[in-house]
């Protein structure tokens, strides 16, 4: 539980500090969540099946991976909406 609280606090401050360039925002806006998932998550590791975790687990993973992968709020939202819709 303590680790979770720390991740939430770090995520809050990291999100506040990260800004998205207009060029990146325009590119991301036209991509579906499944494409962003493939492009961002597979850079570093094999992606698990959306069915491997429940929505609560994916919410925790989202907070962690948003920071680790330097995702914008919009990218993170699109990716995890896709994942949650597929599990």
N, C-alpha and C positions, 0 to 999 in steps of 0.2 A: 504494500500500500504506500509506503514511504517513497519507493522508486516511482510509482505512478504519479504521486504529487509533484515530485521533482521534475518529471517529464512534462507535466502540464505547465508548470511554472516556466521552464525553459522554452517550451513551445510558445507560450504567450509572448515572452520577450523577443524570441527569435522572429515570430510573425510580425511583431510591431517594427522590427528593424529591417526586414526584407521588403524591398520594393520591386515592382515589376516594370521593366521598360515598356514603352508603348509598342515597340516593334514586337517584343516577345508576347505581349498581351494579344496583339492582333493575330499572330500565328496560332497561339493556343486556343483562342476563341473559336477557330474554325475546325479544331480537331475533336473527335469524339473521345470519351473517357477510355474506351478500349485501346485506342491508338496511343494516348498519353501513357496508359498503363504499360504497354509494350515498350515504348521508347524510354521511359524513365526507370521502370523497375528492373528491366532486363539488362540495364547498363552494368549492374553490380552483382546480380544473382538471378537464379532461376525463380520465376514467380510461382507461388503456390496457387492451387486451384481456389477460386472464390468459395467453393464449398468446404474448404479445409477449416474455415473459421466461421463463427457466427457474427452477427452485426456488432455486438458489443466488443468482441475481439478485434474486428476490423477497425472500429473507432479508435481503439488504443494503438493499433498498428499505424493508423493514419497519422496520429499525432507524432509518433516517433519518426516515421518515414518522411513526413513533411520537412522535418528539420534535417534529417540525414541526407535526403536527396535534394535539399534546397528547392522544394516545390513552392510555388505561389499558392495562396489560399484557393484561387480559382482552379489551378491544376489539381490540387489535392481533392477539392470538392468533386470535380468531374471524374477523376480516377476512382474515388471511393464510392461515388454514386453508382458507377458501372459495376464495381465489385459486389456491392451489397445487392444490386438488382440481379446478379448472376448466382448468388449463393442460395 
